[in-house]
Structures are given as C-alpha cells and as structure tokens.
Amino acid sequence: MYELIKPLLFQFDPENIHYVVTGGLRRANRIWGVKSMLKNLYQFEDKRLEREVMGLKFKNPLGLAAGFDKNASMIEELAEFGFGFIEIGTVTPLPQPGNEKPRMFRLPQDNALINRMGFNNQGVDVVAARLKQLDRKGLIIGGNIGKNKLTPNEDAVSDYIKCFDRLFDVVDYFVVNVSSPNTPGLRELQEKEPLKHILNTLQQRNKKNDISRPILLKIAPDLTNSQLDDIIEIVKETMIAGVIATNTTISRDDLLSPENLKGESGGLSGKPLTRRSTEVIRYLSEHSNRSFVIIGVGGIHSPEDAIEKIKAGASLIQIYTGFIYEGPGLIKRILKGLL
C-alpha cells in the first residue's frame, strides 16, 4: 500500500507532508476500528523478540529514532505500527523555532535525507506535560535532550540539567545529544572535557533519585578511531549506560544525487550511512569488550541492515529515514527477519 502512495507523498515538501500525514494519522486513529486495522496490518509480536536492556523490558528491539516525534505528540499513534520503543525530541529547555525553511531535503537516488532542522521543538515543559497524560501501555519511551541555540557552550550543562529534571518522571531513559550538526558549536561538546562534565553532572543528579534512569550518549559517525577511543573511556569513567551510534553525517562521499542537493548543509541520513554507522558500532563493541549498551541507528532500510547492526554489537536498533522511504511495513519485515 505504501509503495502506491509514496510517489504522491514525495511530490510535496518533506517537512510539510510530514505534518500533513501525522495529523491525518492522529485524526484517523479516532475513528472506530482504525487502531485494530493498523495493529493487524503492521504489528508483529513474539516472545522471542523481547529484550531486557539497561534494566528495561522491551517488547522488541526495534525503536523509532529521535527527530520524528520531537514533541511527543504522536506516541500513541506511532505505537500502533509495532515499535518496541519510541525516542522523543530532541527537546530543549525553551521552545525554539529551529532553522529557516526549507530545512529538509530528499535525495531519492540515494535513499537519503538531509536535514538542518535545528532542534525545533515546543520546549521541555510542553513535552513533559504531554507525556504525563500519556497512556503508554508498557511502551518504553526515551527522552533525547539538547541545548538551546542561544545558550553558550560554557553554560550548556544547565540546559541538559533542566531537561533531565523536567523529564525524569515521564521517560524511561535519556539520550544526551551533542552530535547534531545543525546547532552551531554543538559538536564541540563531544570533546573529552566538556562531555565528561555534562555526563558526570547528570549522573550525580541521577544518583540522588530513588530510581535512576539509564543515560546514553548519541555520537556522530564522523568521529575518528582516536575519538571513539575517547568515547569508550568517557562512557566507562562516567558509568553511563551506553551509546547511540550514530547521528547524521556531514560527509557527502559517493552520493548519486545532483550537486544542488548534495550541496545543502545539514546532516545526511539514510542508506549512505549504513556502512559507516555499522563500522562505528563494531569498533565500539570490540574495543570496549562489549562493556556497555549500543543502540544502532543509521541506514536501516531492510531486515538485512538490521541484522548486520545487531551482529556488529547493537543490543537495540532504531529507524527513521528507512521508515520514510520503506513505509511502516518495514517494521514487521525487520522483526520477522530478526527471528
């Protein structure tokens, strides 16, 4: 079904059609019988797919990556497609509009997207209030947190603290995002000392609570092996739960798309990232002796891509661009493939 409507959807601006489709899905879910229909079409459940990771029980290892539902406004509807977990955000303390439009571009010849959204979101207070009202029915929810564009890097830790404290009671795990290429200077926070400062500060707050939340670090695929060695050291030293590998890339190597598209600034996601994200997963897994959790994301467009990530060392996997290009049927195909 999706293959029939995809050519029509791809005629429109990717950001605009995202809101049209998700809004339509929200309205459709209010119609009697639609939820049951979606469940029958797309969900696939099997006890053998259950995973216990980071002390959390996932009904299956396939999640939706951050960026698709920035404001936690679509969780119930997206859950109908059979995801094992959904990561919301990136959320910042204050609402912000993000970068100027247009800011998302399709590269169909490469099965890819370029985005320079810039952490557009409604702010942590709105998101926390929405999550508090949610009937999650056992669904695991991750909170991806970042800093506001106007917050200088030397004050970035305060933004992460605000998001962490506000979302603590309404998410199951946290993701510290210092790897988006679309907020000026953000990737500088991946350097060893500022990163340790942010993670140690959050861990100190984590330990003050009766219940602690797993904290993961989302990293860029553009890091060198030396920088990945630093990441391994930082994860072990700060005792966070693990890493999400990887975010979007600033590389434009070997793309088939026209120069005008390749020249758009922002982070590239999709099939061109498949190999590199798997290389990063494998490097982190092997060089850390599998001592922490890795969630694999980047270029998963088929069951084979998903299996490769897991064989490389990922405990869980996420999709985003593959979901857009392949449609919701990809979820069931991956889960069946994993068995």
PyMOL commands that set and color helices and strands:
alter all, ss='L'
color gray80, all
select helices_A, chain A and resi 2-9+14-28+34-42+47-49+75-79+108-110+124-132+153-167+186-190+192-207+225-238+259-262+271-287+303-312+321-326+329-338
alter helices_A, ss='H'
color red, helices_A
select strands_A, chain A and resi 51-53+56-58+62-64+85-91+104-107+112-115+140-145+173-177+215-219+242-245+267-270+293-297+316-319
alter strands_A, ss='S'
color yellow, strands_A
deselect
rebuild
show_as cartoon
